[in-house]
Amino acid sequence: IAYLLQQIACCRHGTELLLNAGVLAALNTAANKYLKEEMQLTVTDLEPRFDAVGRETYGAVQIEPPAFLIGHLSLLNVMLATSCPPLPLPKRQSMALDAAKFLQSHANTVERLLKSYPRNGDLTAKFVTCLHLTSSALGRLENCNADGIFVGFTSEIATRNMDLSSALGGKVLARLEHRVLDLACHLSEYPFPSQLVPPFPTRLRDVERSRMAKMRHLSVNTSEGRCWWDLIPCDEGPSNSAQNGVIAFSTREQFSLPDPPTGSADAGRWRRKNTGRGDYRSGWSEEKYALAISSAEVNESCLAFLKSRAMVALSNSAPLDFYLNGVAIAKGLCRCSDAARAIQDRINFMYGTTGEREMNMMMDDNAVMDTGNQNTPSTFQVNRIERASLKSLGVLLGRCAESLLILASLQLRLFVRGFVSSEKRVVGDIAKERIDEFALALLPALEHTEIETMGVGCKAMATGDNEKADLSKNIAQNLREELERLCQPIH
């Protein structure tokens, strides 16, 4: 039923028809029933939130999201994203607020999903998309007058209090923002398994070590190289996806593909070291490309939501509820940019093969067909699978790298606003210190990635427009100039 309603929402006047039929009210009714059942597991009645101890700590409680939830979320996202023709202002306002109520009812579910990625990865991606679309919808309402006409941000419009923070509740939104930020930084840092990714620039590693050294009362033990890829178990069953939402590496025989281009010269040595060990995580496959693409899609949704929240903070002259760590942004920028450019180089090489080489691949394909061994992939088949996977992944990683650049620029503007508008000297000093730390992390990343001169890899492939592809160059150049200007000593 949910899929059928999605198709209706995509039609002209479809969203308005569903709103008139009370579809969002029905979704919120189901969400409230789920919330009441969930709250029966609460430890205390002092706060209306889920407090049962989960398996990830020391308990044995594990709540699985209901099967209908992904359909409800998909329908809500389609309605928020599709509106042809544009809805009247009262209906837009009602839909945005109903979406916020839906998210509020499922806030604990969203938080658990963000903490347990890659478990239920598809559902996590849809929730983050819903957060972004709802935040954007409420933000557009702030910039419209009573007739639904865009007028820009004014104090009169601000009194409507239509921001996501007021709709969800400040504490709830702050928890979700921090979880989304944490997941985005982690996925940006590990688009591939830790054994395959290139090392960070030396200056960036030095900045991180220096930052850790300043913590005199806090001992930090980092699991170097541990990432979300290590949480994926091997599935011994016939299916390549385990039960209860857990993604699993299949033990079935699969086509062996070349290692993905990550920008690391060490990947080949890792492959040779692990060959023949019987570890299903070793070697690369189409299945692993699917996992990498899925994580990049989740990351793109996370970054889109964070950008929307940063822009709301700038527009409303309000503080940002979360702090973007310069080191984390710089590390993610390096990894996404390195991978996108390496993928672009690999694709250019594959498309640049001569007709003679293509003919050899086809002959190889025919030779395999003649042997009757249908399970052995030909060079042509392997190249076709690899090329399609690389194109999808490269475009996503390129967009993630550009989003990280934009996030860095927005955070810097927020720092500057806090420094310039501060009446108290101590607050201004703190803002200046944060700007300096931010610059120390970002400048080595900009130097390493060379985005200012080379742009972000795979961007032109996505847009087919070189002018749009050059946007990342301009953002990086402006970011460097602003960082260098602000880091100059104040006389």
Disulfide bonds with the S-S distance in Angstrom:
none
